[in-house]
Amino acid sequence: MNISLPLHLETLVKTKVESGLYTSASDVMQEALKLLEERDHLNSLKFESLRQDVQKGVDSGEAAPLNIDAIKARGNARLAAHLNKN
């Protein structure tokens, strides 16, 4: 298989081989493709987790509006009770 690379990627491959980290351009490309495969797998796992989280939200039922004033009042009451204990 022959591939064409943009100049900056071709230079990167040559630099990696010249550094001694890889013995050939093929080794560099194999490593790059392994990393791409790993990244794709991780993205797939993240997407599946996100899909499950969205489904949990959908399954949790109808959304209800928040009463911000009531939430603040409960928070203030909890804070006051905590401060009175100390």
N, C-alpha and C positions, 0 to 999 in steps of 0.2 A: 504494500500500500504506500502510495506517495501522497504527501500532503503539502500544501502551500501555507506558509505562515507570513504574517506581516513582519516587516523588518525588525521591529522592536522585540517580537516574540522569538524570531530566529536568533537574534543577538542574545537573548536571555538563555536559550537552549545551548548555544555555543559556549557562553560564559559558564554555565553549570558544568558542562563537560570539561572545559579547560581547567576548572577549579579542582577537578579530581573527585568531586562528589558523585559523579556519574561516569560510567565508562563509555557511554554512547548517547547519541540523540534519542535513540529508541528507549533507553532507560529513563531519560528525562520525561519523554512523552508518556511512558507507562505510569510513572509516578504521578504525573499531572492528571491522567485519566482516573487513577485510583482515588485521588483527592476529589475529583469532580463527582465520582460515584458516591463517595462518602458524604459529600455535601448534599447531593440529591437525596440520599437516604435520610439524612437529618432533616432536610426540608419537608420530606414526606411525613416523617414522624411528627414534626411541629404542626403541619397542616392537619393531620388526623387528630391531634390533641385539640386544636382549635375547633375543628368540626364537632368533636364530642362536647366541648364547652358550649358551643352555640346550641347544640341539641338539648343539653341540660337546661339552658335558658328557655328554649322553646317549650320543653316539657314541664317547666316549673309553673306554668299557668299564665293567666292574663296579667299583664302589668297593671299596677295601680299607681295613681299619682302620689307623690310624696308630699307630706305636710311638713314643710321645713320648720314652721313655728313649733309644732309639736315635738319634732326631733330635737330642736334647740332646748325646749323646755325640759325634756327628759334628760338631756346632757347636763344642763345646768343643775337640775335636781340631784343627779348622781354626783356631780362635782361638789355641791354643797354638802351632801351627806358624807362624802369622803373627807372633806376639810373639817367637818364637825367631829369626826372620829379622832382626828389627830389633834 
